Amino acid sequence: MEPKNWDDIATQNWDTLLLGNGATIAVAGGLGWENLYDAAQPGLTRESKELFSKFDTHNFEQVLGALQVAHGVNEALGVSDAIIGDAYEEIKEALIAEVRERHPSHETVYEQLEPIARFMAGFKTVYSLNYDLVVYWAVLVGNDCLGRNRLKDCWTEESGYGLRAFPADHSFLRTPVREGTSCTLVFYPHGHLALCADAMGNEYKIQNEHGTQLLDRISEAWDTGQYHPLFVSEGSSQRKLEAILQSPYLKTVYSQELVHRGTAWVVFGWRADLLSDQHIFDAIVSAAPTSLALAVHEPTQKKCAEWEAFGRTVEEAVRKKHKDRNKKIRLELFNADSVGCWDRSTSLE
């Protein structure tokens, strides 16, 4: 299947956008796995580095997932594995620290935020699996240039001290306000740097006007010791889902939104690694899409064949889950680097 340009399929009534790590890398390459691993080197023990070498990867999630599997085996066999637990915590903390340390400033990515906002505004729902602030900042910029409340992340309840809470019922937010004819709801199924929880389990979004000093606000909140970051850094899909179900916000996003919303999905920047994201695959299948568009970065014949096969895997899984042998999904592949897509301006200038 030959990939198209985004402009060739953009008008086909896509309603749901799923963003993976590739979306972040397109804007902030320093948050790619290679960069995070290189930066984390001084803080990792020799044993932890050998784990990355053993699995021939710099992907933190892959190594964390392997350690979780090892823990499960040892637990089943009654074998003590304190060393595995220590390695897991060390690598997880290194990941959190480097994401925090290497995040780009608002000024660095500002010019890309408006194109991103315009791209997201073409959907009814956006799910970002990334921890970084790019989508958050794009929402703010989008509401300045596209009209107030065009993009909503649903953290609407004032809680004081620059914090907001997620409402128990957020369904009303899908209704456009003022002169608006449409709106886009944005969710973070794996959490986010700007989300935090206190010792009592209360969850909040950290904010500041225009978001320009948001990284400082986040650091201040963490450094007080009163709040800890609310994002899922577990390695395996099973452990991620367990963490999701322990958070009121993440559970709501997953069980009330992700598995039900959307008939026409666009997937951009997601690796579709089922070891770490089987629960996301299952959510797409549960939603039973009729159309699926998959972004291919620097498309080759091999990459396109792999993504086409993945699309057919989704189709077959939908057939089995929903007991519909005749179910078909309209599948499109498109060039992730084409004009009008994500952070690429609709102008060639």
N, C-alpha and C positions, 0 to 999 in steps of 0.2 A: 504494500500500500504506500503510495507516494504522499508525503506530507504536504499540506497546503499552507498558505500564509494565513495569519490570523484574520486579516481583513476579508478573506474569502469565505469565512464561516461565522464571522462575528455577529451577523444579523439573524442567526438561526435560533433565537429565543432560549439561550442558555440561562438557567436560573441559579445554578450552584457552582461556586468556585472553591476548589480545594488547593491550598498552597503548602508546598513542602520546602525542604531546606534549599533547594535550587533557587527558589524565589529570593531567599536571603542572600545567597552567594552572588546572584546577579547584581545586587545593590551593595552588599557589604562582604566582599570576598574574604575578609579576615575572619569571618565566622564559619568558614568551611572547615571540615574535619581536619584537613592537612594543616591549616594554620593554627587551629586550636591545639592540635597535638604538639606541633613544634613549640608553641608558646608554653605548654604545660611541662615540657621536658625537665626543667630544673626542680620542679616540685614532685616528680615521680621517682619512686624507688627503682632500683635496678630490676627487681622482680616484676613490678608493674610494666616497665618498659619491655621486658621479655615477653609479657603476655601479648602486647601489641605486635611484637615481632613474630611470635609463634603463630598468630592468626593472620599475619601478613596484611595488616590493616591499620589505619589511623582513625577509624570510626569508633568513637567512644561507646556508642550504643551497642555495637557488635560485641565488643569486649565485655561490657557490663552484662549483656545477655548471656554470653558464654559462662561467666562467673555464676550467674543465677542458675543455669542448668547444672553446673558442677555442685552448687550448694544443694539443689534438690536431690541429686544422686547421693551425695554424702549423707543427707538427712535420712533418705530411705534406707541406707545401709548402716545407719548408726555410727558413722565415722565423724570424728571431730574435725571441723573445718574452720577454725578461728582465723587461719591465715587467709582463707578465701574471703571471709567477711571483712577483714582488714583491707584487703586489696580492693574489694568492691567499694568500700566507703572512701578510700583514698582517691580512686579514679573518678567516682561520682563528684566528690568535692572539688577535684581539679577541673572537671568540666564546668561546674557552676562558676568557679572563680574566674576561669578564662573567658567564658561568655560575658561575664560582668566587666572584666578588664579590657577586653578587645572590642567592645561594642563601639561602632563609629559614632561621632558626634552628630547632632541634628544638622549642623551646618554642612557637614561632609556629604550628606545624602539629600539635602533639601531639594535640589533641582529635579530629582527623580520622583519626588513624592506626589506632585500633581498628576503626572501620567499614570502612576499607580492608582491614585484615587479615582481617576476617570475610568480606568479599566475595571476596578472593583465595583464602581457604581452601576455597571452594566448587569449586575447579578442581584438576585433577591437575597441570597445568603452567601457569606464568605466564611470559610473555615481555614484558619491559619494554624498549622502545626508547629510554627516556629516560636522561639522564646523572645526574639529580638523586638525592637520597638519600631521597625520600619512600617508595619501595617498600622500600628497605633498612631504614628506621626502622619501617615497618609490620610487617616480618617480625619484628623484635625485640619489638615490642609484642604482636604476635599470639602469639608463643611464650610470653609471660607470661600472657596472658588466655585462650588456647585450649588451652594445654598444650605442654610442651617438645617441640621438634623437629616441630611440626605444619607449619611452613613452613621450607623449607631452601633456601639459595642455593648449597649444594654446596661452598663453600670451607671444607673441613673440616680440612685438614692444618696443624698448628702449624709455623710457620717462625721463631718468635722475633720480638722487637722489635715485638710487636703486629701481626704480619702472618700471614696464612694463605695456603695454596696450594690450587689446584684439583687433586683427585686424578685420576690417569690413568684410573681406572675409577670412575665415579660412579653406576653403575646400581644398586648396592646401596642407595643412599639413597632409592629409591622404596619401600622396605619400611618400614612404620610401626614405630616402636620403643615400648618400654614398653607402656602401656595404650592407645596410639593405635590407631585403626581406619583412619585415612587420613592422608596427608601431601601437601603441595604442594611441588613443586620450582620454584624461581624462577631465571630466567636473564636475562642482559643481552646480547642479540645485538649491540648497538652499543657495548658497554662501559659504563663507569660511573665516577663521580667517585671512588669508593672503591677502584677497581681501578688498579693501577700496574704498571710493568715497570722492571727495572733495565737497565743497559747491556749485560748479557749476554743479555737477552731473557727472563729469569725473571719470571714474573708472580705478583702477590700481591694480596690484599685487605687494605686497611688497616681496622683495627677498634679499638674501645675499648668498655669495659663500658657497656651500655645505649645507646650511640651518641650520648649527649648532647653530647659534646665532639668528635664525629667530624670536623666541619669543621676544627677546629684541628689535629687529627692529620693530616688530608689536606694542609693547607697546610704543616705542618712537613715532611712527607715530600717534597713537591714542592720546597720551598725549600732542602733539603739538596743538590739537584742529583743525588742518587743514583737518583732515581726520576722517571719521567715518567708522566702520566696515560694510562690505557688506555681511551680511548673514541674512537669513529669520528666525526670531524667533517668528513669529506669531503663534497662536495656531491652528486655524481652517484651513482646506484646502482652503476654499474660500479666507480667508485673506492672506494666503500664496501665492495663485495664483495672487491676486491683487498686492502684493509686488513684485512678480516675474515680472509681466508685466510692472512695473515702472522702472525696471533696464534694460539698453540696453544689458548687458551681460547675465543676467538671462533669459530675454525674448528670446534672440537668442538661448540659450541652450535649452529652453523648446520648442519653436515653430519650430526651424529649425533642432534640433537634436533629442530630447527625443521622440517626437511623431511620428517620421518617421524612426528612425534607428533600426536595429536589427530584425532578424527573429528567433534567438535562444537565449533566455534570461536565465541568471543565477541570482538568487536573494539571497543575503547573508546578514543576519543581519537586515532585514527590518521587522518591526512588522505588516505591512499591516493594519494599523489602518486607516480606510477610513474617520473617522472624521477629522483627521489631514492630511491625504495624499490621499484624493480622486483624486486629480489632477495627482498624480503619477500613480495610478491605471488606470485613463483615458488615460494617455500617453502610457502605456503598451498596452492597448486595441487598441489604434489608430495605433500602430506599427504593429498590427496583427501578433504576433509571431506564428511560426509553432511548436516551442519547448519551454518548460519552465522547468527549474530545480530550485527547492526550497530547501534551506538549512534548516535543522531542528536541533536546538541545543538540546543536550541531549534528543534524540527522545524517546517518549513513544507512545503507541498505540493511545492515545487521541490526542497528538500533530500531529502525522502523519495523522490521520483522518481529523483534522482541516485544515492542509495545503493541503491535497488532495482536500478537499471541496473548498478551496480558488482557487486552480488551475482550478477546473471545473467552478467556478464562472467567472474566466477570460475567459475561453473558450466560455461560454454562452454569455458573454458581447461582445466578438469579433464577434460571429455569428450575434448578433443583429445589431451591429454598421456597419458591412460590408455586411449585408444582404446575408449571406451565411449559410444556415441551415446545410450544410454538413461539415462545417469547423471543423477540429479536431486539437487539440494541443497535441503533445507528451509530457506527463508530467512525470517528474522524481523527486523523493525526495532523498536527500542525507544528510549524517551525517555532520553537520557543523564542527565537531571536528575531522574529518578523516584526515589522513596524506595526504599532498599535497594540502590541502585546506587553502586558505588565509594565515595565518601566521604560519601554520604547515609545517615544513620542509619535503621535500620528503624523508628524511632519518629518521629512527627511533632512531638514536643515540641522 
